[in-house]
Amino acid sequence: MLKKLQQLKAIMAYKNSENLGDIAILKSELFGTKVSPKVASKLQPVVGYYPAIDLNLLSQYPQGTFGREYANYMETNQLKPLNISPELVDVAKRNLFALRYLVTHDIFHVLLDFDTTYAGEIGVLAFAATQNYSKSLQIGLCLASLLYPILAPQQIKAIFVNLEKGRELGKKADFLLGYRFEDH
């Protein structure tokens, strides 16, 4: 219990951090996000892999390239790539799954063609849950399936369409979490 209180205190201390990954990685620690040994073995290609993403550079890539599309998506949605404070790097490395999922979340939005609405978010979540990255994502998908229609009733149809689309894409695609998208 004391450890959980310390983790909550750490989350509160980082709530105004400019490093967008700080709170997310600390929340993963708090909730004890885990992956199966099978998923952990598939993540071996990205152990220690956490390159900086330069949106200015990517925005100069040719139209239609993945890098340019990602930069456009981030700019359009006023998002910044995930970054983590130097003092939390060890926490992030300890939870490779959480780090990798956080880094690739917006990449998946671009690859899967889901926007940032509740309907778009559930599509990405359905994809990740169907890829069996973590039980916590499957639980999150169940909760989102119940809550998102309440939070965004005007998106109900799109939420359920994207829920199904995300699941279908998750079944068809190879395991993507261990892919080094940042190299492209």
Disulfide bonds with the S-S distance in Angstrom:
none
